[in-house]
Amino acid sequence: MHKLEDNNEIRGWLVNFDLESSKLSDRIKAFQDVWSGEVKDSFIVRALLVYGDYKVCTRENTALGKMHYFGGKEGWYRILTEKNEDRKNILENFLDAFNEIKEGDINDKLQKLIDNYKFENKDWKYYFIKYSAITEEYNGFPCLYFWRGNGFEIERLRKDSPKPSVAKHINPYLIALKEKIDSERVKLYEERYDRPSYLSIDDGELKIYCKENGWQIEKNGSSSPENVPKDEDRIQFAAKIIKSKLTLKDYVPSSA
């Protein structure tokens, strides 16, 4: 237990550990393995989300919604040391499941937790867990998000600042979509203030925005909603549309 005093993510603060549990020593060992500093934060975020929504709200009211941390260098201490019964249960279930896997290194075990997760629906958790691009470091963006609605019209914030609205931000689903398309003709555009970020194709001939029910595609000043069918993956859905139109001058909005 004393070793946790040297861990930067918890610094001996054990409010989310059951100190009377017979599993305490095993949980501490698993915690030290996972938060050793040798594992990518995004990998931990995805595996931990398998066991529940543990994010922490850091600010209630901004022009783009609430601000939430999911982890990372600036967020783990806040998440792991703020007393919360739900978060405590999530952490314990995660550490217990990690300990049940006997083969492989730390990364192998985390990947198995992710692979074994049974998705009930394609909500925001599905995308955060499935697509590493949503939580991996991108151009200095930490796991800090403007959050509103059901978790799709969100923006990943470059940094936590006294005036977050002036910091650059990017929708993480656009990052995953750009990675999926993998074309030099596709570029991400960060934004400031309350303006939503977007994906640009052929220097702005098409602009793609992530919306609550799917995507909004703009061409020459006119826009069209592309709603995602309930059981479809929104990243794959948009990638199919874009890849099939990578002459993109041929794209006609569905409402036209």
NORLIN-V356891 format. One record per residue. N is the residue number from 1. SS is DSSP state (~ for helix, > for strand, _ for the rest). PHI is phi in radians with two decimals (none if undefined). D_FIRST is the distance of its C-alpha to the first C-alpha in Angstrom with 2 decimals. Layout:
N/SS/PHI/D_FIRST ; N/SS/PHI/D_FIRST
//
This chain:
1/_/none/0.00 ; 2/~/-1.11/3.80 ; 3/~/-1.13/5.37 ; 4/~/-1.21/5.69 ; 5/~/-1.15/7.75 ; 6/~/-1.62/10.06 ; 7/_/-1.45/10.63 ; 8/_/-1.11/14.04 ; 9/_/-1.47/14.10 ; 10/_/-2.38/11.43 ; 11/_/0.88/10.80 ; 12/_/1.39/7.87 ; 13/_/-1.54/10.30 ; 14/_/-1.91/9.16 ; 15/_/-1.12/12.76 ; 16/_/-1.80/13.33 ; 17/_/-2.06/10.71 ; 18/_/-1.47/12.05 ; 19/_/-1.25/9.70 ; 20/_/-1.70/12.53 ; 21/_/-1.27/13.00 ; 22/_/-1.21/13.44 ; 23/_/-1.64/12.42 ; 24/~/-0.99/8.85 ; 25/~/-1.13/7.54 ; 26/~/-1.17/10.59 ; 27/~/-1.16/10.18 ; 28/~/-1.11/6.96 ; 29/~/-1.08/9.09 ; 30/~/-1.11/12.05 ; 31/~/-1.05/10.83 ; 32/~/-1.11/10.23 ; 33/~/-1.15/13.64 ; 34/~/-1.24/15.42 ; 35/_/-1.73/14.43 ; 36/_/-1.51/14.74 ; 37/_/1.61/17.92 ; 38/_/-1.79/20.10 ; 39/_/-1.93/21.00 ; 40/_/-1.03/23.72 ; 41/~/-1.02/22.74 ; 42/~/-1.09/25.75 ; 43/~/-1.15/24.58 ; 44/~/-1.16/21.32 ; 45/~/-0.96/23.47 ; 46/~/-1.14/25.90 ; 47/~/-1.20/23.54 ; 48/~/-1.21/21.60 ; 49/~/-1.12/25.04 ; 50/_/-0.97/25.89 ; 51/_/-1.76/23.82 ; 52/_/2.49/25.30 ; 53/_/-1.48/26.36 ; 54/_/-1.86/23.30 ; 55/_/-0.99/25.12 ; 56/>/-2.01/25.05 ; 57/>/-1.45/28.36 ; 58/>/-1.79/28.58 ; 59/>/-2.56/32.31 ; 60/_/-1.47/34.66 ; 61/_/-2.18/38.08 ; 62/_/-2.36/39.31 ; 63/_/-1.10/42.55 ; 64/_/-1.87/40.83 ; 65/_/2.00/38.57 ; 66/>/-1.25/35.00 ; 67/>/-1.90/32.38 ; 68/>/-2.24/29.26 ; 69/>/-1.72/26.22 ; 70/_/-1.96/24.87 ; 71/_/2.47/22.29 ; 72/_/1.58/22.64 ; 73/_/-0.93/22.06 ; 74/_/-1.61/23.34 ; 75/_/-2.09/22.01 ; 76/~/-1.09/18.48 ; 77/~/-1.05/16.94 ; 78/~/-1.08/19.58 ; 79/~/-1.22/19.12 ; 80/~/-1.47/15.38 ; 81/~/-2.02/15.01 ; 82/_/-1.54/18.34 ; 83/_/-1.12/18.09 ; 84/_/-2.80/20.24 ; 85/~/-1.13/20.52 ; 86/~/-1.11/22.26 ; 87/~/-1.16/19.83 ; 88/~/-1.07/16.91 ; 89/~/-1.12/19.04 ; 90/~/-1.07/19.89 ; 91/~/-1.09/16.36 ; 92/~/-1.12/15.48 ; 93/~/-1.10/18.85 ; 94/~/-1.11/18.46 ; 95/~/-1.15/15.20 ; 96/~/-1.13/16.81 ; 97/~/-1.14/20.01 ; 98/~/-1.03/18.52 ; 99/~/-1.21/17.12 ; 100/~/-1.29/20.59 ; 101/_/-1.53/22.23 ; 102/_/-1.69/22.38 ; 103/_/-1.92/24.75 ; 104/_/1.66/24.74 ; 105/_/-1.50/22.50 ; 106/~/-1.04/20.25 ; 107/~/-1.12/23.41 ; 108/~/-1.07/25.28 ; 109/~/-1.16/22.80 ; 110/~/-1.11/22.84 ; 111/~/-1.11/26.62 ; 112/~/-1.17/26.93 ; 113/~/-1.06/25.18 ; 114/~/-1.17/27.69 ; 115/~/-1.13/30.62 ; 116/_/-1.45/30.06 ; 117/_/-1.24/30.15 ; 118/_/-1.73/33.37 ; 119/_/-1.37/34.90 ; 120/_/-1.48/36.86 ; 121/_/-2.71/38.64 ; 122/_/-1.67/38.88 ; 123/_/-1.53/37.15 ; 124/~/-1.03/35.17 ; 125/~/-1.08/32.04 ; 126/~/-0.94/34.21 ; 127/~/-1.28/35.09 ; 128/~/-1.10/31.69 ; 129/~/-1.37/30.26 ; 130/~/-1.31/33.37 ; 131/_/-1.82/34.35 ; 132/~/-1.10/31.87 ; 133/~/-1.06/34.34 ; 134/~/-1.22/33.55 ; 135/_/-2.00/29.98 ; 136/_/-1.22/30.25 ; 137/_/-1.03/30.85 ; 138/>/-2.40/34.54 ; 139/_/0.88/36.32 ; 140/_/1.48/33.40 ; 141/>/-1.43/32.81 ; 142/_/-1.40/29.16 ; 143/_/-1.44/28.02 ; 144/>/-2.18/29.68 ; 145/>/-2.29/32.59 ; 146/>/-1.31/35.48 ; 147/>/-2.32/35.55 ; 148/_/-2.70/38.39 ; 149/_/1.08/40.03 ; 150/_/-1.65/38.58 ; 151/_/1.58/36.75 ; 152/_/-2.03/39.60 ; 153/_/-1.50/41.33 ; 154/_/-2.12/38.24 ; 155/>/-2.35/37.83 ; 156/>/-1.49/35.01 ; 157/>/-1.58/34.82 ; 158/_/-1.15/34.82 ; 159/_/-2.79/32.70 ; 160/_/-1.49/31.55 ; 161/_/-2.45/34.21 ; 162/_/-1.02/35.99 ; 163/_/-2.17/38.82 ; 164/~/-1.06/37.33 ; 165/~/-1.15/40.77 ; 166/~/-1.56/42.07 ; 167/_/-1.34/39.34 ; 168/_/-1.18/40.27 ; 169/>/-2.54/39.08 ; 170/>/-2.54/39.62 ; 171/_/-1.28/39.51 ; 172/~/-1.18/36.94 ; 173/~/-1.19/39.23 ; 174/~/-1.18/41.83 ; 175/~/-1.08/39.49 ; 176/~/-1.14/39.03 ; 177/~/-1.17/42.79 ; 178/~/-1.06/43.75 ; 179/~/-1.11/41.58 ; 180/~/-1.17/43.23 ; 181/~/-1.33/46.73 ; 182/_/0.94/46.23 ; 183/_/-2.39/49.49 ; 184/_/-1.19/50.50 ; 185/_/-1.41/52.62 ; 186/>/-1.89/49.60 ; 187/>/-2.31/47.82 ; 188/>/-1.65/45.15 ; 189/>/-2.10/46.03 ; 190/_/-1.30/43.41 ; 191/>/-2.33/44.58 ; 192/_/-2.20/44.03 ; 193/_/1.00/44.57 ; 194/_/-1.70/45.11 ; 195/_/-1.42/46.83 ; 196/_/-1.29/45.35 ; 197/_/-1.28/44.66 ; 198/>/-2.71/46.71 ; 199/>/-1.77/47.49 ; 200/>/-1.94/50.79 ; 201/>/-2.14/53.05 ; 202/_/0.95/55.99 ; 203/_/0.96/55.46 ; 204/_/1.62/55.28 ; 205/_/-1.06/58.00 ; 206/>/-2.12/55.45 ; 207/>/-2.15/52.49 ; 208/>/-2.12/49.81 ; 209/>/-2.05/47.59 ; 210/>/-1.51/44.80 ; 211/>/-2.13/45.75 ; 212/_/-0.97/44.43 ; 213/_/-1.79/46.65 ; 214/>/2.74/46.92 ; 215/>/-2.37/48.51 ; 216/>/-2.07/51.23 ; 217/>/-2.01/53.48 ; 218/>/-1.92/55.88 ; 219/>/-2.47/58.95 ; 220/_/0.91/61.57 ; 221/_/1.52/60.53 ; 222/>/-1.82/60.55 ; 223/>/-2.20/57.45 ; 224/>/-2.47/56.74 ; 225/>/-1.37/53.85 ; 226/>/-2.09/52.55 ; 227/>/-1.31/50.77 ; 228/_/-1.53/48.40 ; 229/_/-0.95/49.26 ; 230/_/-0.86/46.63 ; 231/_/-1.69/45.33 ; 232/_/-1.61/45.67 ; 233/_/-1.42/43.05 ; 234/~/-1.15/43.97 ; 235/~/-1.21/43.04 ; 236/~/-1.15/45.18 ; 237/~/-1.05/47.87 ; 238/~/-1.19/48.25 ; 239/~/-1.08/48.05 ; 240/~/-1.13/50.93 ; 241/~/-1.06/53.03 ; 242/~/-1.22/52.49 ; 243/~/-1.10/52.90 ; 244/~/-1.29/56.09 ; 245/_/-2.06/57.37 ; 246/_/-1.32/56.49 ; 247/_/-1.54/60.11 ; 248/_/0.45/58.82 ; 249/_/-1.15/62.26 ; 250/_/-1.50/63.05 ; 251/_/-1.16/60.37 ; 252/_/-2.12/61.98 ; 253/_/-0.93/59.90 ; 254/_/-1.13/60.00 ; 255/_/-1.52/61.59 ; 256/_/-1.28/64.46
//
